[in-house]
Amino acid sequence: MTLTGHDGAVTSVSYSHDGLLLASGSEDGSIRIWDTRTGEEEMLLMWSGDGKVLSVEFARNGKWIGSGTESGAVCVWNVTPGHVSRRKLSGHTAEVNSVAFSSESSRLASASSDKTVRLWNIHTGEQLAVLTGHADLVMGIAFSPDDEILASIADDRELRLWDITGQVAKEQLPTEIQLSLSSPAPKPWDPAGSVHFSSGGEMLARTGRTGKTVALYHWKTKELIASLESGTGNCSVRFSPNGQLLVAARGHTVRIWTLKPDAPHASWVDLGGHRGEVKWATFSPDGQYIASASADATIRIWSARSGQLAVQTLPVHKGAVQSVAISNDGAAIASGSSDNSVRVWNARTGAATIPPLRGHTSEVNSVSISPDGCLIASASGDQTIRLWDTQTGAAVGEPMHGRDRVRAASFSKKGCLLVSASDDRIVRMWDVATQQELAIGPLSCQMGPNAVAFSPDDVLVSAGDDSGRIYLWRADTGEQAQEPLHANDNVVWSVEFSPDGTRVLSGGVDNSARIWEITTGQCILILQGHTASIRSVAWYLHAGFIGTGSSDGTLRLWDAMTGAPLATLRGHTKAVRSVAFTRDGQFIVSGSEDSTIRKWGIRAACRLSESNANPVAALASATVKDGWLVGSSGELILWVPAEYRVYLAVHPCALQFDNGSVVIGVGDDGLHAGCDWTSCWRG
C-alpha cells in the first residue's frame, strides 16, 4: 500500500513492536501514526517551533515514540490512546539526525550535527552521558541487541563503537576500512549515514549518502565481511529480524540483499515506484514487510516475501526494446535493446532461458532467429552483425562488419543466407556458414535503409529506406526485380512479404501501412488508424491477419484482404518498435520503447469489439485513460493507482515480460456488479 498525508519529504519510518502501527516523521514538522492493516492514519503529532522531523523511533514497549528535530530538540511522545503527551529533551546545539531506543525502552540515544551522541533516561528525562570524539556531523546510531554497545557514524564515514555500560569509548574500526569509502559533503538534515546491528549481534552494517557500497563487519573482530555494491548513495540500512536479508534506501529505489548463504556475493532485487529519493527503509518486526519513506511525501509498504522470491530477478531490458523475433516452434522469443544486449525468453512463461548476450558496444537495432531455431542474428549500431547460439548464448564465429551502423538483419527462409541494412545505404548478403559477405549487388538505396526481408521462397529481397521507397531485388543476382515503390516522402520503417510472396507490406512515418502488388508495383490497400508512425509490420503466415506497431503506443490487427481494423491493443506506454506473430497464429508479440515485451492473444483481441453486456467482458475490454479503466462507452470502471499503471497488463495481453505486472482478474466466486455488488461480502 501507499500511505499519503504528509506535506513534505518523509525522512524516517519505524514499526511498533507488534507491527500493527507505523510511525513516520516528515520535513513538514509532523509525526503520523498509521494502522498497517488498513493504511488509515491513526494519530497526528505536531509541535510548532521544532522544524523538520529528521528521525523517528518506536520504543519496544509500544508506548513511546522518540523523534529528532531540525531545532536540536529530542522529543519523547507518549502515544497511549487518551494519554498523548510530549517531553522535550534539550542539550544538543544542532540538528538531531537520528534517535534510537535501547531494547528495554529505558534509554534513548541521539546523534546530532553538533558532533556529539547523547544518552537519555526516558523515565526522568535526565541526560546520562555526552559522547564526544567525532570530528564531523553524527548522522546515525544503533544499539547492539544486548544494549551494551552503541555504534555511531559521522558524515566523514568514521564509525565509532561505545561501551555504554560505563560510557567508555572503544577503539575505532581500522583506518584502512574507514577510508575505503569516500567522504560525502555535509548536508545536515539529509540522513547521510546509517548503521545497524543484526539481531544476533554478530554483524554490523553501515552506509552513507554518496557511497556506492554497504559495508558488513564482524564488529567484535573488526573484520570486513563484504562490501555490497549498491550503485548509488544510501540513506539507511537495516537487517531483517532473522538476519538473512538487508535492506537499504538507495536513490529512488529500495534494495534488498539476500545474505545467506554467501554474504560477499549476495543476490539482490530493487523495489521501484517512489517518485522521489527514498530516505529510509526498514523491516516489520515479523520480517514480512518493508516500509519505505520518500521525498515524494509518501510511505510505501512492500511484501518482503515477494522481494525474496524475486531475488532471482527476471532479466528485463534496461533500455528500449528495438526488435523482437519468435522461433518457428513458438518456444523462444529473442529481443534486442538499446541497452546493447540480446536476450532470450521462454515464450510460454516469460522467463529468461539464458543470461543476457553481451558483446555489442552500441544499441541492438534488430534480431532474427534462424528457421531451425539454432541461431540468433543481431544487428547493432557498432557496425557489426553477430551470431549467437540460441541454447547456450555463446557467440558463433566472429562479428560480421557492415562498414557503418547496421539497422536491420534477417535470415532467409531456408536459413542459409542473411541480409543486412546499413547507414551507408547498402543492403548486403551474407553466407551464414562462412559468415562472409557475398559478391551480389551492390544493392543500393537512395537513403539509409531501415528494414530488410526475404520473400517466402527466398527469391526476392526487399528493403525500405529513409526516402520513403521500397526496393525489390533478386536474391541470387542482386538485379532489380521492380522499380522502387514510393510509399511516402519520408521514411519507411518496416517491410514484410505476404505468405504467398505476391505482395509486400510496408509501414512508415505517414501513420499508414500499405499493401503493394509486386508484379504491377501498385498500392492496392492502405491501412489507416494509427495516430503516429508505424514502426513495425507483420503478416501472419496462414490466416488473413496483419499486425502493426506504432509510435502511438498501440498495436493494431487488420484484415489483410479488406484492410478492415479488427482490434486495437493498448498497454504499452511508449512507442511499439517491433511486432511478430507466433507461427500458430494464436499470439502476437510486441517490443516497446517502454522496455517491455508483451504477448497478446489474437482471438481474445478480436473479441473485444464484440458487443457484450456481461460486466466481465466490459472489464476485459476496458482501456486505460487518466488512471481509469474505461469501458467502451466511456464509463469509469476501475481506478488504478499511479504506481501500478506502468505494470498494468490489460486484457488481451496474455503475458508481460517486465519487472512485474498487475493483472486485472475476477475471483473464483465471480464478479459482483449492478444490484448484486454487495454480495461480495457474503459468506
C-alpha positions, 0 to 999 in steps of 0.5 A: 500500500501507499500511505499519503498525508504528509506535506513534505519529504518523509525522512524516517519510518519505524514499526511498533513492536507488534507491527500493527502501527507505523510511525513516520516523521516528515520535513513538514514538522509532523509525526503520523501514526498509521494502522498497517492493516488498513493504511488509515492514519491513526494519530497526528503529532505536531509541535510548532517551533521544532522544524523538520522531523529528521528521525523517528523511533518506536520504543519496544514497549509500544508506548513511546515514540522518540523523534529528532528535530531540525531545532536540536530538540529530542522529543519523547511522545507518549502515544497511549490512546487518551494519554498523548503527551510530549517531553522535550529533551534539550542539550544538543546545539544542532540538528538531531539526525537520528534517535534510537531506543535501547531494547528495554525502552529505558534509554534513548540515544541521539546523534546530532550535527553538533558532533556529539551522541547523547544518552537519555533516561526516558523515565526522568528525562535526565541526560546520562552521558555526552559522547564526544570524539567525532570530528564531523556531523553524527548522522546515525546510531544503533544499539547492539541487541544486548544494549551494551554497545552503541555504534555511531557514524559521522558524515566523514564515514568514521564509525565509532563503537561505545561501551555504554555500560560505563560510557567508555569509548572503544577503539575505532574500526581500522583506518584502512576500512574507514577510508575505503569509502569516500567522504560525502559533503555535509548536508545536515538534515539529509540522513547521510549515514546509517548503521545497524546491528543484526539481531544476533549481534554478530554483524554490523552494517553501515552506509552513507549518502554518496557511497556506492557500497554497504559495508558488513563487519564482524564488529567484535573482530573488526573484520570486513565481511563484504562490501555490497555494491549498491550503485548509488548513495544510501540513506539507511540500512537495516537487517531483517529480524532473522538476519538473512536479508538487508535492506537499504534506501538507495536513490529512488529505489529500495534494495534488498540483499539476500545474505545467506548463504554467501554474504560477499556475493549476495543476490539482490532485487530493487523495489521501484515506484517512489517518485522521489529519493527514498530516505529510509527503509526498514523491516516489520518486526515479523520480517514480512514487510518493508516500509519505505519513506520518500521525498515524494511525501509518501510511505510505501509498504512492500511484501518482503516475501515477494522481494525474496522470491524475486531475488532471482530477478527476471532479466528485463531490458534496461533500455528500449526494446528495438526488435523482437523475433519468435522461433518457428516452434513458438518456444523462444522469443529473442529481443534486442535493446538499446541497452546493447544486449540480446536476450532470450525468453521462454515464450510460454512463461516469460522467463529468461532461458539464458543470461543476457548476450553481451558483446555489442558496444552500441544499441541492438537495432534488430534480431532474427532467429534462424528457421531451425531455431539454432541461431540468433542474428543481431544487428547493432549500431557498432557496425557489426552483425553477430551470431549467437547460439540460441541454447547456450548464448555463446557467440558463433564465429566472429562479428560480421562488419557492415562498414557503418551502423547496421539497422536491420538483419534477417535470415532467409527462409531456408536459413542459409543466407542473411541480409543486412541494412546499413547507414551507408545505404547498402543492403548486403548478403551474407553466407551464414556458414562462412559468415562472409559477405557475398559478391551480389549487388551492390544493392543500393538505396537512395537513403539509409535503409531501415528494414530488410526481408526475404520473400517466402521462397527466398527469391526476392529481397526487399528493403525500405529506406529513409526516402520513403521507397521500397526496393525489390531485388533478386536474391541470387543476382542482386538485379532489380526485380521492380522499380522502387515503390514510393510509399511516402516522402519520408521514411519507411520503417518496416517491410514484410512479404505476404505468405504467398510472396505476391505482395509486400507490406510496408509501414512508415512515418505517414501513420499508414501501412500499405499493401503493394502488388509486386508484379504491377508495383501498385498500392492496392490497400492502405491501412489507416488508424494509427495516430503516429508512425508505424514502426513495425509490420507483420503478416501472419503466415496462414490466416488473413491477419496483419499486425502493426506497431506504432509510435502511438503506443498501440498495436493494431490487427487488420484484415489483410484482404479488406484492410478492415481494423479488427482490434486495437491493443493498448498497454504499452506506454511508449512507442511499439518498435517491433511486432511478430506473430507466433507461427500458430497464429494464436499470439502476437508479440510486441517490443516497446520503447517502454522496455517491455515485451508483451504477448497478446492473444489474437482471438481474445483481441478480436473479441473485444469489439464484440458487443457484450453486456456481461460486466466481465467482458466490459472489464476485459475490454476496458482501456486505460485513460487518466488512471481509469479503466474505461469501458467502451462507452466511456464509463469509469470502471476501475481506478488504478493507482499511479504506481501500478499503471506502468505494470498494468497488463490489460486484457488481451495481453496474455503475458508481460515480460517486465519487472512485474505486472498487475493483472486485472482478474475476477475471483473464483466466486465471480464478479459482483456488479449492478444490484448484486455488488454487495454480495461480495461480502457474503459468506 
